[in-house]
Amino acid sequence: MTSPILPGPPPLRVLHLYAGNLYGGIERVLGVLASQRHLCPEMEPHFALCFDGRLAEELRAANVPPHMLGNVRLSRPWTVWRARRRLKELLKATPGFDVVITQSCWVHAAFAPTVRQAGLPLWFWAHDAYLHLNRVERAAARTKPDYVIANSKFTLGTISRLFGDVPGEVLYCPLPSPPPMDRDAVRLAIRTKLGCSLESKVILMGSRLEPYKGHTLLLEGLALLKPGDWQAWIAGGPQRPHEQDYYTQLQAMAQRLGIGERVRWLGQRTDIPQLLRAADIYCQPNIGPEPFGIVFIEAMQAGVPVVTTKLGAAPEIVDHTCGMLTEPGMPQSLANELNRLSLGSSRSALTGGPARAAALCDPQQQLELLSAAIKRHARPAGNPDGPRCGAR
């Protein structure tokens, strides 16, 4: 008589809490958790957002519609109370989650107390470095999580300033390789559309309009480049009022430095993988520490050498096989590296980007690491296949 086949353990139910009004690295990670969930069927992602925007649309497109908690402003307490009430109702109405993960200090400050009251494991996914705590971060620090996932060793090293002594581990951002594309055809199409010849050397920067990303240092370095046929493309547009002011200042700076005709301001883009394949160098010379840098991985996947500064997590991500690290705050050092790459003398040695990106951020590997961490630290140690924590 054959033994009956016993069912396996139920999938891990993970609720990710986030705002959803902007779009950057955190949103990219959450989108990957949804779109690539088939790579780790033992983990079932769920999402609750405050704002209905691009992230919510991506989650719906991936057939993981988010729970909407309603728009929240921390300066308007009634909006926080209303959203907390909706989260409380969600936690009661939905079968128990194994863990609830807050995805920023803003979200942690708003919702961690509600998760605590529900008796569920509370985790914090650290996407930023915590060097000098602001008002929102101090508010988040009032509720200590059970465990921390950090996007780099550098970020994890700053967690004690936020929460004190809390266990945690590093999980590099999962990022799938883009679909195969004809590089030559993409290069021709993008450059033709932007009025750039195939012979020009193109230096691309694509990031949020945050001063620490180093836009000003890039412009200063570009002004020191040797004469030649080159262009700089800067992708990323204003998403908030203060970013519009910064954007205008950068454009004026390029004019003052005499490189206004060489710098193309591309605005907000959704085709960064294509832009990378049309570029020759990716340069983002941070003047403040970068917690991770998803776009560095995207550049590696595209086989484009990365030039950045020796700050934050960059030395963990960019090595001698795929890029160059310059001294922070030194335009001439940046210009020297860009000149070397533009002349082609160093580029031939920097071919390890795709392998480096896969080693760090393969989505199946990273999702399985997250699943394993939840099994170790969130489900009851003596009964990993039993009832979920917080199940009612």
Number of C-alpha atoms within 10 A of each C-alpha: 3 4 5 6 6 6 6 8 11 14 16 22 19 19 22 21 26 25 24 20 16 15 13 12 17 21 20 16 17 23 23 20 27 21 18 18 19 13 15 19 14 18 22 20 18 20 21 21 24 22 18 18 14 14 24 25 15 20 20 15 13 16 11 19 16 21 18 19 23 18 16 21 12 14 8 9 12 12 17 21 16 15 22 21 15 16 23 16 11 15 21 14 10 10 13 19 20 25 25 23 24 27 21 21 24 18 21 29 20 23 23 25 16 19 21 15 9 16 11 21 21 25 24 24 23 25 22 21 24 21 14 10 14 10 9 16 18 16 16 24 18 14 16 20 22 16 20 23 23 26 23 26 17 23 23 23 14 18 22 13 15 21 18 11 10 13 14 20 16 19 23 22 27 26 24 18 18 11 6 6 11 9 14 11 12 17 18 16 14 17 18 12 8 12 9 16 15 14 8 15 20 25 25 25 26 24 21 18 21 16 16 16 22 23 24 20 23 25 23 21 21 26 20 18 18 13 8 11 12 19 20 24 20 21 21 20 18 17 14 10 8 11 16 14 11 16 20 11 13 18 16 12 16 19 15 11 13 11 18 17 10 17 20 15 16 13 13 16 12 9 9 19 18 18 23 28 23 26 25 21 25 26 27 25 31 26 23 17 20 23 22 26 21 21 19 26 28 23 27 28 25 22 21 28 29 29 26 27 28 21 20 21 20 23 16 14 20 25 16 14 17 27 28 23 20 20 15 19 19 16 21 18 17 27 22 16 20 24 19 12 21 22 12 11 10 16 17 9 13 19 17 18 26 19 15 19 26 18 11 18 20 18 23 17 16 20 25 16 16 18 18 14 17 20 17 12 15 22 21 15 11 7 9 14 15 12 15 22 16 17 15 11
